[in-house]
Amino acid sequence: MAVSEKATAVLRQMGLTGYETRAYLVLLEKGVMTASKISGDGGVPYSKIYEALNSLVRKGWVRAETGRPRRYYPKAPSEALGATELRMEDMISEWKRIVTNELQPLYQQRELREKPDLWILRGEYSISAKLREMLEATRKELMVAAPLSAKELMYGGLPLLKHLADSGVNVQVLITKDWGMEKLAGIKTVKVREHMFGGGIITDCKEALLVLGEDEAALVIWSNHMGLVRFARDYFQHLWETAKDLS
C-alpha cells in the first residue's frame, strides 16, 4: 500500500530525517531486512544507511537484531509514536527550564533597564491575569495594599498569595477595616488602616500593579518603571509604618 505524502510529512514533523523516513517506510513495507537491502530498496545511500538506522533505533522506531549481517525490523507505528511523545515531553520540559531560568531573566533585565512599560489595564480578566502573572513570578518580597476598591481583585489572588507566604516569601498585607478578616487566615504579617486612597501590589521591587480609588477602582495601572515602582514601595512603607497591627 502506497504511503501518502501527508503521512511522509508527518514522519518528518515527528523528527525523522529524509533518509530515516525512507528506511522506516521500506521496513514497514517489507519487514526484516539487512542494512544493504534497506539501502537498495529504500533509496538511501550506503554511506548514510547505518547513520540513519542507528538514529531510528535511538528514537524508538526500529529494532536491531544481533548477528551478522545485522538485521533490522520496524516497531509498530503506535509504539514509535508513544516513544516520540515521551521524548518530546522531555524536550519541552528542558525548553521550559532553559527559557524560565536563563532566557526570561535576561529579557526582564533588559526591559527594566532599557524599556520600562506603563499599561492602563481595563476589564476584570486583563487585571486578574496580570495579577496572577505577577504573583507567580514573585520570589522574595510581596507588598499588598488592599482598600475596599481592590477587595474583589485581591480575593481572586488569595490562594497564590497564601502559597507565597507558605513558601518563605516576605509577604506584607495592608487592608482597610472593611475587609473580612477570616479570608486572610494563615497570613501572619497583616496590618489595618482606617482609609486608603488606592492600593495595589509590588513584587520584588520590580513591578507594581496600582489600583486608584477608595470605594471603587477608578484606574488600574501596571508598570515596571523603576522610579515608579520605588515610589510605590516607599509610599507603601509609609502606610505600613502608620497602620495598626491586626489583632
N, C-alpha and C positions, 0 to 999 in steps of 0.2 A: 504494500500500500504506500503510495507516494505521500510524503510529508509536505504539508502546506508551507508557503513562505512565512505565514504568520507563526506557525509552530517553530520554525527555524529561528525567527526573530525573537521569540520568547526565550529560547535557549540562550541566545546571545545576551538578552537582557538579564538573565539569571547568572551571568558571569562566565559563560563558556566562550572561548575564542572561536574563530572560524574553523581552525583545524580540529579543535576539540569537538565542535558540533558535528563536523563531518565524521569523525571517528566514532562518536557515540551513536549517530544515526545508522551507520553501516553495521554496528554491533547489534542495534535493535532489530535490524532487518535480517541479519544472517546468523546471529548467535555467537558462540565461542569462536575466536579467531586469534591467529598469531599477529604480531606487530607488522610483519611484512605483508601479510594478507590484508590487514586493515589499511595499510598504506596504499596498496594497489587498488583495492576495491573502493576505498573512500576518497581517493584523490589527494591524499596527504603526502607531501614529500618525505622520503625515507629519513632524511636528515632531521625532520621535525617530529616524526611519529612517536618516539619514546618520550620526548618532552611533553607532547600532548597527552599521551596515555598516563604518564606519571602524574600529571596535573589532574586528570579525570579521576584517578584513584584517590588523590588527596582531597578532592572536592566531594567525593562520595557518589560519583556517577558510574564508576567501573570498578570491578574486582579483578585482581591478577592472580592466576594460578601459579604455583611453583612448578619447576621442571624446565626442561629445555627441549624445544623452544618454549618460552613462557607464553601462555595463552591468556586472553582477556575475554571477559563477558560483561554485559551491561547489567547494572542494577535496575530494579523496577523504577520507572519514572516517578511514581508516587513516593518511593523510598528516597530517591535522589532529591526530590522536592523538599522533603522533610529535613534532610541534611542541609540543604541550601537555606531553608528558613532559619535553622539554628545558627548557621554561620552568619547570616545577615543580622540576626538579633545580637550576636556578639559584636559584629562590626558597628551596629548602630549604638550599642552601649558604649563602645570605645569612642565613637564620634561625639556622643553627648558629653563624655568625660573631658575630652580634649577641648570641645567648644566651651563648656561651662567653666572649667578650671584654668584654661590658658587663653583662649581667644576672646571670650566675653569680657574678662577683666581688662584686656588691652583696649578693647573698644570703649569700655566705660571710662577708663582713664583718659583716653583721647577726647571723648565727648566732654568730660568735665573740664579738661584743660583748654580745649580749643573751641568747643562749640556748645556752650550751655544752652539749654532749651527752657522755654516757658510756655506751658499749654493751659488754655482755659478748657476745662472738662465740662461736657454737657451730657445729661442723661444718666440715669441710675446705673445702667450696665457699664458705660465707659468709666464712671467713677469707681464702681466696685471692682472692675477688672484692674485698674491702675493700683488701687489699694492692695489687692491681693498680690499683684506683681511685686510691689514694694516690700510687703511683709515676707514673701517667700525669699527675697534677696537679702533680708536683714541678717547680719551675722554677730554684731557686737552690741549695738545700742538702739533702743526704740523709745521715742518720746511721743506720747499721745495726749493731746488736749481735746476734750470732747464736750463742747457745750451742747445745749439741747438741740441745736440745729444739726449737729453731727451724730446724734444719738443712733438713729436707724442705720446710718452708714457704718458706724463702729460696731453695732451689734453683728453685722454680717462678717466682720473681721475678727470677732472674739475667739473663735476656735484656733485660728492661726496665732493670734496674739498670746493666748494661753500656752500654746505649744512652744512659742519662742521663750516665754518666761520659764517653762519647764526645762528648756534646752540650755539655760545658762545665759541667755541674752539679758542685758541690763534693761529692763522694761519699766518705764515710769508712766503712770496713767493719771491724768488730771481731769476731773469731772466736775460738773455742777450738781447741786443738791437735787436736781430734778431726776437724776438717774435712779434706776432700780439697782440697789447695791448688790442684790443676790446674783445679778448677771456677772459680777466681777469676782465671784468666789474663786479662790485659787491664785489670784494675782496679789502679791504682797505689797508692792510699792504703789499705793493709790492715795491721792490727796483730793480735797474738795475745795472749791471756791464758790462764793455766792453767785458771781456772774463772770462770764467770759464773752467778749465780743469776738467771735470767731475761734477757730481751733484748727486741728489737723494732726498730722503725724510727721515726724522727722526720723529718717532711718540712717544710722551710721554716719551722721553728719554729711551725707552725700545728696539726699533727695528730700524734698518737702512737699506734702500734699496739704494745702491750706484751704480751710472752709471758712468763708467770711459771712458773718451774720449770727445773731444771738438766738433768736427764736426760729429762724428759717434760713436755710442755706441760700444766700443771695448769689454767691460766686464761689466756684471751686477751681483752684489753681494748682498745677503741678510744676515743679521746677527742679533742675539740678544745678542752677546757677549758684556758685559757691558763696557769693556775697549775700544773696537772698536766704540761702539755707543757714548760714551763720547767724544772720539777723533773726530768723525764726527761732533758731536754737537759743540765742541769748534771751529773746522775749519769753520763750518757754521757761527758761531757768528763773527769770524774774517772777513769773506767775507761780512757779513751783515753790519758790522760797517764801512767798507771801500766802500760800494756801495752808489749809488745815489738814492734819493727818486724819485718815479715815478711822473713825472709832467704831 
